[in-house]
């Protein structure tokens, strides 16, 4: 299972990294987008195209999402409980991308844990833990397109 689809949802459908996967009071999956001033617009996951619906559902059913404790509530819409992709899955996603230019699993893991990324001011591991996953993916995609990286 690839978390590329979660990023695709954020970039192509919401034009924002404020897209949220959440559960309503009946544990139905929703995709919500922050629309400003603390408000969210949400739709049941069934209303999205097959690729998104199936991927988000599979990620949830396989335990790759976890509740982060945030409740989203606003007039006229259901109360939602925010989900986030587990950091372990994010790490696997990053390591898979980095291995292409790192050369081995060990080198990729070493880079992930120890090399400071100047653009982020921290290691990839710290970026994931700090909620900068999207920025890290953008950085790695730049490298994979020919940008500079020192190993």
ZAZA-671043 format. One line per 10 residues: number of its first residue (from 1); their letters; for each residue x, y, z of C-alpha. Coordinates in pm, whole numbers, plus 32768, in hexadecimal, padded with zeros to 4 digits. Layout:
BEGIN
NUM) A) X:Y:Z  ...
//
This chain:
BEGIN
1) XXXXXXXXXX) 8000:8000:8000  808F:814F:7F9B  8045:8298:804F  807D:8353:7F07  7F04:835C:7EE3  7EDB:841B:802A  7FCF:8522:7FA6  7F1A:851E:7E56  7DD1:8565:7F04  7E70:8689:7FBA
11) XXXXXXXXXX) 7F1A:8720:7E8B  7E2B:86D9:7D6C  7CD9:86E5:7E13  7D00:87E2:7F28  7E26:88AE:7EA1  7E8C:88B3:800D  7F36:87E6:8118  7E0B:8830:81F8  7D51:86F9:8181  7CE6:8617:829D
21) XXXXXXXXXX) 7C78:84AD:82A7  7B7E:8483:83C2  7A6C:83AB:8456  790B:8421:849D  783F:83B7:85CE  77E1:8270:851E  794E:821F:84C5  7918:8271:8355  7A4A:82FA:82A2  7A3F:8464:8231
31) XXXXXXXXXX) 7B31:8545:817E  7B27:86A8:8200  7BD9:87E4:8197  7C21:8910:8270  7B70:8A36:81CD  7BDC:8B45:82BD  7B81:8BDD:840D  7B71:8A88:84B4  7A6C:89FF:83C1  7A7D:88BE:82F7
41) XXXXXXXXXX) 79C5:883B:81C9  79A4:86C0:81CE  7926:85B2:80E7  78FE:843C:8122  7A1E:8380:8082  7923:82CF:7F9E  78F3:8415:7EDF  7A5C:8412:7E63  7AE6:835E:7D31  7B2E:81E8:7D4C
51) XXXXXXXXXX) 7CA6:820B:7D7B  7C82:82F7:7EA1  7B59:8246:7F40  7BFB:80F0:7F2A  7D51:8162:7F9F  7CD3:8228:80C9  7BEF:8105:8129  7D0A:8006:8106  7DF7:80DD:81D2  7CF1:80FA:82E4
61) XXXXXXXXXX) 7C96:7F88:82E0  7E03:7F1C:82E8  7E43:7FF1:841D  7F1F:80F3:8372  7E51:8215:83F6  7E37:826C:8566  7D5E:8364:8623  7E21:849A:8682  7D2B:8514:878A  7CB2:8646:86C9
71) XXXXXXXXXX) 7B3C:867B:86A8  7ABA:8751:858E  7966:87E9:85C6  78AD:8908:8525  7740:8966:84EC  7683:8895:83EF  7785:8782:83CD  77C9:863F:848A  78CA:8638:859F  7A01:8594:850F
81) XXXXXXXXXX) 7B25:84EA:85BC  7C67:852C:8500  7D41:840B:8487  7EAC:841A:8423  7F94:832C:836F  8071:8272:8465  81D7:82F0:846C  825A:8190:8426  81A7:818F:82D9  822F:82E8:828C
91) XXXXXXXXXX) 838E:826B:82DA  8363:8142:81EF  82E7:822D:80DE  8415:8312:8106  8510:81F3:8118  8484:815D:7FD8  84B8:82A9:7F22  8611:82E8:7FB6  8696:818A:7F6D  869C:81E0:7DF8
101) XXXXXXXXXX) 87BD:82D2:7E2C  8845:8257:7F79  889C:8105:7EE4  8832:801D:7FFE  8738:7FF2:8117  8849:8039:8218  88BC:8179:816B  8756:81F1:8146  870D:81B4:82B8  8854:825E:831D
111) XXXXXXXXXX) 87F7:838F:824A  8695:8392:82DC  8710:838B:8443  8852:8458:843E  8874:8549:831A  87F6:86AA:8357  872F:8735:8233  8795:88A0:8219  864A:8907:817C  858D:887D:82AA
121) XXXXXXXXXX) 8695:88B4:83B7  866E:874E:8435  868E:85E2:83D7  8583:8530:830B  8522:846E:8443  84F2:85B1:8507  842C:8648:83E6  8338:8523:83EA  8316:8538:8564  82E0:86B2:854F
131) XXXXXXXXXX) 81C6:869A:8453  8293:8709:8326  8255:85CD:825B  81CC:8687:8129  82F5:8776:8126  83E3:864D:8143  8339:8597:8022  8352:86D4:7F4F  84C6:86EB:7FA2  8504:857F:7F44
141) XXXXXXXXXX) 843B:859F:7E04  851B:86C5:7DA8  864D:85EB:7DD9  85B2:84D2:7D0E  857A:85CC:7BF4  86EB:8627:7BF3  8713:8717:7D16  8849:8716:7DF3  8879:8629:7F16  89B5:85E2:7FDB
151) X) 89D4:8489:8075
//
